[in-house]
Amino acid sequence: MPVRFAVSVIVLDGQVHLDFSDSDPQTPSAFNVPTLGLRHAWLTVRILHFVTTHDPSTPMNGGIFRDVTVALKRGSVLDPVFPAPTGLRAASASRLNDAVTGALARALPQDLPCPSGGAMVPVVLAEHDRRTGLRNVLVLNSIIVGSGARFGSDGYDGVDGSLSTIRNTPVEKCELEAGVDILEYGLNRDSAGAGQWRGGFGLRFTFRVTQGGSAVLARGLERFFFRPWGMAGGQPGANMRVVRNIGTLRETSLGKIDVLALNKGDTVTFLTPGGGGYGDPFLRPVESVVEDVQAGWVSCEAAWRDYGVAIQSGLADVETTATLRRARAIRTPADTPFSFGPERDAWDAVSTPDRMRRINLAVFAAPTALRPERRAAIFRAVVPGLFDADLRAARQVIPDAATAAASLDRLLDS
């Protein structure tokens, strides 16, 4: 069930106030952020980025936050009360970063980047060590995503510095120390959000286990359901995917994995999201689209669909491209400040800010221990498929937003 972070930013007389009090109640899952009601660093890191980017001469010290205040609600996902699991709060930090970015971008759309792919995944292998007879556990690689585009610049491919940076592990070291063969490690084709400036591409990482009794763990898997959004007419990046035995008759698309048991010869592929795109894709220079196609990062189908560029024998078909681009009215940034993708659009049509406030009022009225079940009961009654949804068919979770919205209103009014 989605967890909602809500923030409003108020700037007045040199003071910056971040109000997170409309965020959801704490969850029984480990996404809670234990801020203790204070101005936690993860709530304000985007302010730090903004200040130091626009004025690199600013001293890096606590004075940056002297005029920054925050508001939180006790018992919320951003100020949980004991006992509350918190082990996956790094995933929440990434979404918090996106939320504050979106709030600031409403006032300064050309000064903020689109969200990155929004995940950092340490891929861990647990296997039987034949030499010692013990369990061998090691990180194969920490795979990340593409960064978001911004006005005037594409995103960075396979790099995300929005919260932290981490080095990868050389392929040779993986194969030397673990019973795996690394089959692929490169950019994930068509993963970047299309735009006048496209997002950075995510990564594609595939390995094969060479002995039985192995298992894979992967914390930090996110963006299976909602995509990294685009801005000013730019499109969202791709969803996260994890696939076992890709390209074979035994191919299985997985959702989030906890501990995935593998047989000898099985392969696992991680396909991470790219960042969101900025600006109308049909305004992207044709030669830039052609370069991405020739590099193998954008397919001919995506060039046609997303950019209005027809490719023939690796080059642009000038006449067809001109026809494609004339046939569709160019959007202006005012028409589409954010592009969330069909999954988020369907969800937002039901869970409007007003409805979410009413839901949270009903949930917070219950004792802390009963709040998760009360919240789940509300959504189970309105969107029954949400709890057993196949993430490969996320668009079908809310097949009729109008019906779901009417059902929620009746429930809240009763």
N, C-alpha and C positions, 0 to 999 in steps of 0.2 A: 504494500500500500504506500503510495507516495507520501513523503514528508515535506511539509511546506515551510520554507523560510520566507518571512515577509519583512521588508525593511522600507522605511521612508526616511529621506534625508532632508533635514531642515537647515538651511544656511541663513544666518541672521546676525548682523553686526559683528562679523568676524568669528562667530561661533558656529560649529558644525555639530549637529545632533543626529545620531543614528538611532531610530526607534524600531526595535525588533519585537515589540510586545504583541504583534498580531501573529507571531509564529506559532506553530502547532504545539500541543502538549508533548511532554517527553514520551519517548517510545520504549517498548519492551526490547527493541533491537539496540545495537550498540552505536547508534549514530548520535547520541546525545553529547553535547559539548559542555563540560563542567566549568562554566565561567565564574561560578560563585556570585553572580550578579554584578561582576566587575567589568571594566573596559578591557576585555580579553584581547590579546594580540590578533586572534583570528577574526575578530569583528572589525578591526580597523586596518588590516594589512593593505587593503586597496587604497585607503587614504594615504598611507605611507608611500605606496607606489606612485600615486598621482603627484604628490608633493615633490618627491625626489626626481621624478621624470621631468616635470616642468620647471624645476629649479634645482639642478644638480649641485648648486653651491650650498644648499640647505644642510646644516650639520646633522648627522645621523644620531639623534639622541631623543630623549623623552619629551623635549620641548615641542616636537612636532604635534604631539597629542594634547598639549596644554589646553587648547580650546576645543577639544573634541569630547563629546559626552555620548553616552549610550543609555537606552532604556530597554529593560528586559522584563519578562514576566516569570515570576517564580513558579517552578513546576513545568516550564516549557522545555522544548528540546534544546534551547540555548541557555537554560538555567535550571537544570534538573535537580530534583531532590533525591536523597538516598532512599532506597538503593536504585541506581540507574546504570545500566551498562554503557560504557563509553569507548570500547576498544576500537571502533571504526570511525572515530570522530574526524580522522583526517579526510575522509570522503565528505563529511559535512563542511569542513573548512573550504574545500574547493567550491561547493555550491554557495557557501556564504560569500566567497569572493565574487562569484557570478552575480549574486543578488545585489551587492553593493555596486558592482560595475553597471548593472542595468539601471539602478536608481540615479547614479551620477550621469549616465549617458543620456537620460531624458533631458538634462539641462545642457550637457556638453557632448553631443553625439560625435563630434569629430576629434575629441580628445581622449576617448576611451577605446580600448580594443574589444573585439568580440570575445566571447568565452573560448577558452581552449577546449580540447577534447574532454577534459575533466576527469582524468583518472591517472593513477600511478600504481602499477601492478607488479609487485615482487612475485615472480613465478618461481615457486619452490618445489623441488623434487625430493620426495622421501623414497628411499630404495634400500634393499638389503645389500649390505656390504659383504661380499663373499670372502674377503680376506680376514675380516674381524668377526663376522657373524652378527654384527650390530646393525642398527638402523642408521643409515647415512642420510643426513638432511642438509641440503645446500640450495642456495639461490642460483637458478640457471641464468636469470637475467631480470632486471627491473625495467619493464617496458612501459613507455609513456605514450604520449599522444602528440597531435599537432597543436600549435598555438593559434590563437584567433587572429584574423586580419584586423587591420585598422585603416582609417582614412589615409590613403596614399601608400599603403604597404601591404604586401601579402603576409600571411602568417609564416612562421618558421616550421619546417617539416621535421617531424619526429623530435621536437623540442618543446618543452613547456616550462617556462620559468615563472609562472604566475604565483606559485607558492614556494617551490624549492626545486633544486636541480639535483640530478643524480647521474653518475656515470654508468655506462653499460658494462657488461662483462664480455671479454673477448670470447669468440666462438671456440677457439682452440682450448681455452681454459675450461669451458663447459664440458667439452667432449673428453678432455683429459681426466677430469675429476668425477664425472657422472656417467652413468650408463645411458647416454643419449647420443643421437646424431642430430645436429642442427641442420635442417633442410632449407629453411628460409629465414632471412632476417633483413627486412627492407621496408620500403614505404608501402602503405596500404592504398591500392589504386581506388580512385573515386571516393575517398573518405573525407576529403576537404570540402567545406562549405563553399558553394559557388558564389562568386561575387565579382564586382569590378576589380576588387582585390580579394583574391581567394584566401581561404584559411590554409593553414599548414596541414600537410598530410599526416595521418596517424601511421602506425607501424603494423607490419605483418610478421609474426614470429611463429615458426613451425618447427617442432622437434619430434623425433621418433624415439621411443624407449626401446632399449636393446636387451632388456631382461624382464622377466615377470616379477610380480609382487611390488611394483612401483605405484606411487600415487603422486598426484600433483595438487598443490594448494596454491591459491591465488587470491590474496586479499586485495581490496581496492578496486575490484571490478565494478564499474559504474557505466551509466549512459546506455543501458540496454533498452530502456523504455523511452525516455525523453532525450532529444538530441541537443548537442551544443548549438545554441541559437545564433542566427545571423542578425545583422543590423543594417538599417538604411537600405533595405531591399535585397541585401545579401542573404544567402540561403544557409540553413543549418548544416552542420557536418553530419557524418554518418553515425549510426548507432554502433555500440560495442558488439562484437560477436566472439564467441568461443566455439570452435568446431572440432569434433573428434573424427579422425580418419577422413579428412576433407578430400573430395575428388574420387572417393571409392564408393562401392555399393553399401558399405557400412557407415557412410557419413551420417553424423548426428550433430545437429546444432544444439548447443547447450546454453543455458542461462548462466546465472551466477553459480560458481562452484565453490564448495567447501573443501571436501577431500574427494578427489576424482581418482578412483582405482583404475589402473591401466594394465593391459596384457602386453606381453612381448610383441613388438611390431606395431603397436598402436601409435598414432600420431595425434598431436594436439596443436591447434592453430589459434593464436590470439590475433584478432583484427581490431585494432584500437581506433577510436574516432579521430577525425581531424577537427580543426577549429572552425568556428563560424566564419562565413564570408561577409564582406562589407561592400555595400553598394550594388547596384543592379548588374547582374552577370552579363546582360546584353550590351553593357558599356565596356566590358573588358576588351582590350585590344585583341584582334583576331590572331595576331602573331604570337601573343602570349598563350592563348589557348592551344595553338598549333604546337608550340614548344612543349607544353605539358603532355600533349598527345604523343609526340615523337619520343618523349622521355619515358612513356609508358605509365605515367601517373594518372592521366585522364583518358577514359575510353572514348572511342568515336561516338558511342551512343550517348554518353554524358555530355560530350561537346555539343552534339545536336540538341539534346533535351534542355540542358542547363544554360548553355551559352549562345545558342542559335548559330553555331558554326558547323558547317558541313565539311567533312574530311573525306578526301578521295586520294588514295595512294599516298597517304601520309601528309598531304598538303591541303590547304583550304580551297574548297570549291567557291570561288568568289561570288559567282552569280547566285548560287543556291543560298549561300550565307546571307547575302544582301536581302534576298526574298524572305528568309526566315526572320531576320531581324526587323524588317519592315512590317511583317505580319502581326507582330505583337506590340501593343502600345508600351512604351517605356514607362516603367513605374518611377515615381518620385520618392525620395526618402520619406516625405511626410505621409505617404500612403501606407508604408509598412515600416514603422520604426524598429520593430523586432519581428523576426521570422522564426517561429518556434518549431514548425513541422506539424504534420497532421495529428500525431499522437497528443502532443501538448495542446493543440487547438481544440481537440475533442474534449480533453480533460478540463480545460479552462472554461469551455462553454457550460459545463455543469458546476464546477467548483469555483464560482466567481468570488471575488474578495468579500462581498456581503454575505454570501452563503457560508463561506469558510469562517467568518467571524461568528455567525450564529451557531455553527457546529461546535466551534471551540468554546463558546459560552456554555453550551449544553454539556460538553465534555468536562470542562473545568469545574462544573457544579458538582461532579461526582468526587468521591475520595480518590486520592492519588492512585491507589492500587487498582481501582476499577476503571480508570480513564481509558486505558488502551482498549479494553473490551467494549466500552461504550462507543468509542470512535469507530472501531471495526464493525460493530453492529449497524451503525448508520450507513457506512459505505457498502456493507454486505447487502443491506436491503435495497440500496439504490443501484449498485453496480455489482451484481452477484458474480460475474465472470472475472472480477478483478483479482480474486484470491486464488483462482486456479488457471489464470490466463497463460497461454503459451506466448512467451515473449517474442516469438518469431511472427506473431500475428497481432502485434500490439494495437494496430489500428482498429481491430474488431472488438477490443475490450469494451468500448462505449459505442455500440453500433448506431444508437439513436440518442444523440445528446439532448434533444428537446424532451423526449420521454423521460430520460434520467433526471433532467433538471426539474420537470414537473413533479416527479416522484419525490425528489429531495425536498421541494417546497412543501408538499403535503405533509411529509414527515416532520419537518421543522415547525410547521404550523399546528401540528397536533399536540 
